[in-house]
Amino acid sequence: MRKITSLAVIALVLCSARMAWGADYYVATDGSNTTGDGSIGAPWATITFASNSGIPVSGGHTIIVRDGEYNGATYLIRGFENPVIIRAEHLYMAKLSNLDYDSTGNITDGSEALQVYIRGEANITIQGFVISNHDPSRSCADDGSERSADLVHFQDVTHLTFRNNIVFGNNAPGTCNDMVKINRGGDAYYPREIHITGNVFYDHPAGSGVDLIDSVRPGELDITGNIFFVRDVDIYAQSFITIKREVTEAGMPEWARPPRDPRYVIARNVFLNWGGKGDQAFLQFGEDGVSDHEITHALVENNLFIGNSPDMIAGAMQFKGVRDVVVRANTIVGDLPGSSYGFRIGTEGSNPTVGEIFIRNNVFCDPEGTMGTRFINTYGDVDVSSFVLDNNLFWNAGASLPAEEPPIPESDANRIVEDPLLETDHGALVLPAWDASSGRFVSGSTTVRQEFERLVLLYGAIPEASPAVGAADASHMPADDILGRTRDSSPDVGAFEYLIDVPDDPPDGVPEAVDGAADPGPDAAGDADLDSPHDVPVDGDGDGTSDPGPDGGDDGDEAKGCGCTLVT
């Protein structure tokens, strides 16, 4: 009897521990922060209350947000000892906004919809939401005079993951600023382990200085597996991503030294349908003209840049006041009308000399033959002799490659000048915009990941006959490709690796086998994700959570990381 009693006590203790650890708490539009207890039958009313006051500070729990629109500031100020997941109960069925209306239903004002102001460790994942302050009845002033509230704002925070969200529109009165702001507000803090991954961002408002993502004084930041675009290309706005004015090592707290290398990773993203000022780019490092290097130790790899817009652009990428940037295994395809096809690189204000830019194993393909006279437009104090162009594929539809102002494609001793055989007819491209009325994207896809795969497989995939196949310098290549799949021992130039299994059931409009064989695919689970061993968060089964990865958990953030090793 004593043994039975002891076993019963142990079972009770274990059960109690399970209740205290890993519990689910609920938020609903008809909940109450006064009488609710966070249970499914008595949910709280706001994410703010649930995160800041409701759940135990020890963390380890999940806040499940039920369907509906949550209007008003969602403001998180408390971090946790153990990871906390805040997720929509059903993908994209919970919407966060912060708008005021008059008696007739017109929007009169707006402010930040999601704020995470946690000084130090947050240990929070936010996923599965639609976030928008879109006002269909107006546009913001081109001169930036209406710039006020951002849509999403992360300040001083460490260990934050923002994934699988749909973020668009911030043009209501009182907003008209960046879609996502990531910054450091105080010298005692060093924001790092920030992962912006698997989202779609579109329609930043018109206005000088407005970006889809703007990061100021960041510590370390990963932006991976996202989609960036605009629907109205005729807007006066900044770059899709701007990262600037890094925290120098001298300005870091002692405990943060030395910084991670690379500090900034821009990997496995899709950029398309450019819209903005002609002196801006899809991706921009640096902007403020400060006397220190604005960005150092950055890695740009496995991205797909699609030039399907008539708007002028400074180049696919723009670097100001930077040093030690690796650009490898990217695919740039389409017409990019502007001052240079590939890059604009230079200095502004008090910027020190720009140098050590490594451009390797990329595809640059203009099917119109309109690359122009410059591949890289340099200005100011630039040490061109420290640049490396190596083993890139250039195709200008048979026309001459840019030959004005070094470095030029001809300076790439191992260059490949052949047609990569990419899909270059972008006239029928369907933009990955969300249709709330149908609960799907316009293309028919139901998840961000499906849209990501659709765009990559249609416009970034190379066939077996492509000269890019097996042509990369393996010593300067990432271990994976844009879809997060392991490359073989003879990797391909560009973002996509040929002859790797594609999803079992490709999204609508994608050939069943882009690699020439009806492969079973790596999706052995049949849940529509790629079962990637890398940090590519997916939710193919639509349960509102990222599918389990090789780490046995739900965070998709394995010890292997993203396979991004800075190689120069």
N, C-alpha and C positions, 0 to 999 in steps of 0.2 A: 504494500500500500504506500509505503514511504517513497519507493522508487516511482510509482505512478504519479504521486503528488508532485515530486520533483520534476518529472517530465512535463506535467501540466503547467507548472510555474515557468519552466523554460519556454514552452510553447507560447504562453501568455506574454512573456517578455519579448520574444521574437515578433509576435503579432503587434505588440505595442510599438516596437521599434519600426516595424514596417509602416504603421499608421503615421508615425512621426516623420518618417523619411520617405520621400517619393510620393507624397500625396497629391491628388488633383484638387484644385480649387476652381470655382467658376465665377465668371462675370457675365451679366446679361443686361439687356436694355431695360428690363422690368425688375432688376434687382434693387437691393437697398444696402447702402453703406452703414445704415443705422441698425436695422433689424436682421440683416443677412449674416450668415456665418461662413459664406464661401462654399457651401455644399451645393450639389446640383439642384436641390429643392429650395434652397434659400441663398441664391447667389448674391454677390456684391454688385454694385451698380457701375463701378469704374475700375479700370486697370490701375489708375493712380492709387486708389485706396488699397486694392489687393496687393500691390507691390510694395508700397511704402508703409503700410500698417497692418494689412490683413494676415499675410502668411508669416510663419516663423522666420526670424532673421538668419537661422542656420541655413536656409535654402534647401536645395535638393528637390524642389517641388515644381509642379506645372500649373500655370494659370491658364485655364481654357476659356476663351472668349467666345460666347455664343453669337449666332448670326444677328446682324442688325447694324445700324449706323450709330457710332459713338461720337457725338459732336461736343467739342470742348477740348481743352488742353489735356493731353495725356502726359503726365509729368512724373518722371521717375528720379528719385533722389537717394535711394537706399541700395547699397550693394549687399552681396551675400557671400557667406563662407563657401557654400557649395552651389553648383550651377542651378539656375532657375530658367525655365522655358516659359515664355509668354506667347501663346499661339492661338490663332483662330481655330474654333472647333471644326469648321469646314473651310477648306481653302478659299480665300478671297471673298468669303461671305460676311466678314466683319470689316467694316469700314471706319477709319479714323479720320476725322476732319475737325476744324475749329472755325466755325463760321457763325456770324450773326445775321438774322433775317428781320425784315420789317413785317408789318401786319399783312402785307400782300404777298409775302413769300420771296421777295427780292433780297439778295445778299447785300448787306450793308457794310460788313467788316469781316476781317479774318485775322488769325494769328497762328503761331506754331501749333501744329497738330500733335507732334510727338517730340518731347524733350527728354533727354537723358543727361542729367547734370549730376554725375556721380564722381566725386573726386577720389580716384583710385579704383580699386577692384569692384567691378560690377557683377561679373559672372552671370550675365543675362543673355539669353537668346530671344530675339523677337522675330516671329515668322508667320507667314500665311495671311497677311492683311492687305487690304487696299487702303492706301493713304493718299488723300487728295484734298486740296482746297480749290478745285477747279470751278470757275465761274464762266459758263458758256456765253454770257451776255457781254463780256468786256475783254479788253486786252490791256497790258501794262504799257507805260510810256517807254518809248525807245531809249530815251536819254538816261534812264535809270533813276529818275527823280522820285519815283514811287517806291523804290526799294525799302522794304521794312522787314517783315517777318519771314524767316525761312519756313519751309514746310516740316522738315525733320532736323533736329539739332542735337548732336552728341558733343558734350564738352568735358574735357579732363578725364574721360572714362577709359578704363582698361578692362580687357577681357569682355568684349561685347561682340556678339554675332547678330547681324541683321541679314536675314535670308528669306528667299522665296516670297517676297512681297511685290506688289504692284504699286508703283509710286508715280503719280502724274499730276500735273496741273497745280500751279500755285499763283493764280492771277486774280484772286479776289481782292477787293479793296483792303488795304492794310497788310498785304503780303508782298507779292511781286519780287521775291528774292530767291535765293538758292533753293533747290529741291532738297538737298541734303548738305548740311554744314557739319564739318568735323574739325574741332579746334581745341587748342590748349589755352586755358584762361589764366593759369597761374604758374609761376616758375617752380613751385614745389612738386608739380605733377608732370608725368611723362606718359601721355596716352599711347598704349601699345596693345598688341593682341586684339586689334579691331579688324573684324572680318565682314566685309560687305560682299555678299556672295549669293548668287542664284536669283537675283531680282530683275525686274524690268523697270527702267526709269525713262520717262518721256515727257515732252511738252514742258520744259522749263519756260518761264515767262520771258517775254521780250524785255530788254533792258540791259544797258551796258553794265558789265560786272556780274551778271547772273549766270550760274552754271547749273548743270544737273547735280554734280558733286563738287563741292569746294572744300578743300582741307587746308587750314592755316595753322602753322606751327605744329605739325603732327610729329609724333615720335616714330611709330612704326605702324604700317597700314597695309592690308591686303584687300584688293578689289578684284574679285575673281568670279567668273561664270555668269556675268550679268549681260543684259541687253540695254543699249542706249540709242535713242533716236528722238526725232521730233516729227510731228505730223505737218505742222505749218513751217515749211523750210524758209519762208520769207520773213524771218524775225531778226531783230538786232539784239543778239545775246552773245555770251561768252562761250567758252569751250564746253564740251560735255563733261570732262573731268579736268579740274585744276588742283594741283597739289603744290604748295609753295611755302617758303620761309620755314624750313625745317628747324627743329630744335638742335642747335649745335651741341657737340659733345661737351664743350665747356659749360653750356647752359643746362645740361642734364643733372638731375639729382644724382648723388654719388651711387645710389643703389641701382641706377639704370645703366651704368657704364660697364663695358662698352656696348654700343647699340648692336642690334642684330644686323647681319649682312647677308642678303640685301634688306634694307630698311623698308623699302616700298616695292610691292609686287602688284603689277597690273597684268593679269594673266587670264586667258581663256574667256575673254569678253567678246561680244559682237557689237560693233559700232556701225550704224547705217543712217541713211536719210539725213545727211548733214543740214543743219540750219543754224545760222549765226552770223556774226561779223566776219568779214573777209580776212581779218588779221588774226583769226582764232583757228582752233584745230579740234579734232576729236579728243585728243589727249594733250594736256599742257602741264609741264613742270616749270615752276617759277613764274613770277609776275610782278613782284613788288619792288624790284630794283635795289634790294638791300646789299650791304657790303660783304656779307658772308655768302658762300654758295647756297643757293636757294634749296636745291635738292641734290643729295649725293647717294651713291650706293642704291640705285634703283634698277629694277628688272622689269622689262616689258617683253612678255613672251606669249606665244600661242593665241594671239588675238586675231580676229577677223575684222578688217575695215572694209566696208562696202561703199564705193563711191557711186551712189545712184541719185544724187541731187544736183541740180544745176547751180546751186549757190556757190559763190566764191569761198575758198578756204585757204588758209596759210600753208597747209600741208596736212598729211595724216596726223603728224605729231609736231609739237612745238616745245622747244626746250630753251629756257632763259636762265642764265646764271647758274648752270648745273655743272656737275663733275661726276665722272664715273657712273655712266648709265649704259646698261646692256640692253640692246634691242635685238631679239633673236626669235626665229621660228614664228614670225607673224605672216599673215597673208593680207596684202593690200590689193584690192581689185576694183576696177571701175574708173570712172572719170572723176578726177578731183581738180576742177578748174581753179587756178590760183597762181601764186607766185612761184610755187615749187610743188613737185608731186609728192616727195617723201617727207621732208622735214623743213622746218624753219628754226634755226638755232642761232642764238646771239646773247647779247647783254643789254641791260637797260639800267639807267640810274647809276648806282654805285657797285653794280655786280662785278665780281672778280672774273678773271679769265675762264672761259668755258673750255673744257677739254675732256679727254678720255671718254669718247663716245664710241661704243663697240656695236657695229651693225652687221649681224651674221645670219646666214641661213634663212633669209626672208624672201618672200615672193612679192614683187612689185609688178602688177599687170594692168596696163591701160589698154582696153580693147579698142579704144577710139583713136589711138596713136597721137594723143594730145598731151603727153607728159610735159611738153614745153621745153624750155632751154635749161632749167635748173632742177636738179634732183634734190639738192640741199641748198636752201637760201641762208647764207650766213651773214651776220651783221655784228658790228661792235667788236669786242675783244674776244676773238675765238682762235684757239690754237688748233688749226685744222690738221697740222702734222701729227697730232695725238689721236686723231680719229682712225678707226679701223673699219673698212668695208671688206667683207670677205665671204665668198661663197653664196652670194645672193643671186636670185633669179630675176632678171629684168625682161619685160616684154612690153613693147610700145607699138603693137600691131604691125610690126615690120618697119616702122619709121625709125629715124635716128633716135638714139638715146640722148638725154640731156647732156650737154657738153660744156655748159657755161658755169664758171665759178666752182672751184674744187671744194670738197671731193666730188668726183663725178663717177658714174657707173664704171667707166673705163679704168678707174684706179683700183677696182676690185679685180685682183689678178686671177681669181678663181670664179669669176662671174659666169653665169649661165644665161645666154640670150636666146631663149626659145619660148614658144607659147606653152604655158603651163596647162592649157586645156581646161580651165575653169569655166563654169557657167557665167557668161558675161551679159546675158540678156536680162536686164533688171527692170524692164518695162512692166512686167506682170507681178513684180514683187509685192506681196501682201504684208503691210506693216503689222507688227505684233501688238496692236492696240486691244485693250480689254473692252468687251461689250457686257456691261453689267446686266442688261435686260435679259441676255441669254445665258449668262453665267459662263461664257466662253470667250476666247479671243476671236477676233474677226475671222481668222483663218480656220476656226473650228477646233483648235487645240484647247485643252482644258487646264494645262499647267504651264508655268514659265519654262520648265525644263523641256516640254514638248516643243514650245516655240523656239527655244534655243537650238534644239536638235534640227528642227525644220530649216532654220536659216543656215546653219552650218552645212547640213547635207545637201542643200540646194545650191549654195553659193560659195562654199569653202572647200568642198570635196574635190579631190583630184582623181582622175581615172588611172588605170594601169599604165596607159601609154604616156602619161605625163613625164616630161623630163625632170620633174621635181622628185620623182620616186627614186629612193635610194641614193640621192645625190647630196645629202647634207653631210657636213663635217660633224661626225658624231661627238667629237670632243667639245663641241660648243652647242649642244642641243639639250633641251629638257628631256626628262625621262618619259613624259607623257605628251599627248597631243591636246588639241582644243576641247575634245570631248572627255578628257581625263583618262584616256586609255594608254596603256604602256606601249611605247614605240619599240620597233624591232631593232636588231643590231645594226642595220643599215637604214637609218631614219631618212625621212623625206624632208625636203626643203619646204618651209612654210608651216602653217598651223595644223594642217590635217595630215594624218598618216594613212596612206592607202593600204589595203589588204588587212585591215583590222575589222573585226566583226562590227556591223552596225546594228541598231536596235531591231528586235524581232519584228516589230510592227511599226515601221517608220511613219511619221506624221503625214497627213494628207499632202499629196503633191510631191512627195519624195519617192524616187525609184525604190523598189523593194530591195535591190542590192546595188548600191553605188560602187561596190568594189568588184563587180563582175561575177559574184557567186552568191547563191542564196544561203547565206551563213545563218547558223542558229543564233548567233549573237551572244554577247556576254551576259545577257539578261536571263540567267538561269532561273531566277525567281519568278519570272513572268509578270513583274510588277511595273514594267515600262521604264525602270531606271537602268543605268549602265553598270551598276554594281562596281563602281570605280574604286580602286584602292587609294585614290587621292581625295583631296579636300574639295569634292564637287557635290554640294548638297542637293539632293533630289527628293521629290515626293511623288513618285510615279503612281503610288497606290491611292493617292488622294485622301489620306487620313489626317492631313494637316500637320504631319510630322515628317522629318527627314528619315528616309529609309535607313535601316541599320547598316553600318559599314563594317569593315574588317576589325575595327577596334571593339566590336561587340556592343557599342553604345548607339546613341541616337543622334550624335552630334556631327558625324561625318568628318571629324577633325582628328584623324589618326596621327600616331606618332611620326609616321612618314612625312606628314605635312604635305606641301604641294609639290614636292620634288624640285623646288626652285633653289639651285645652288649657283651663286654668282661666279661665273667663269669668265675671265678676261684674257 
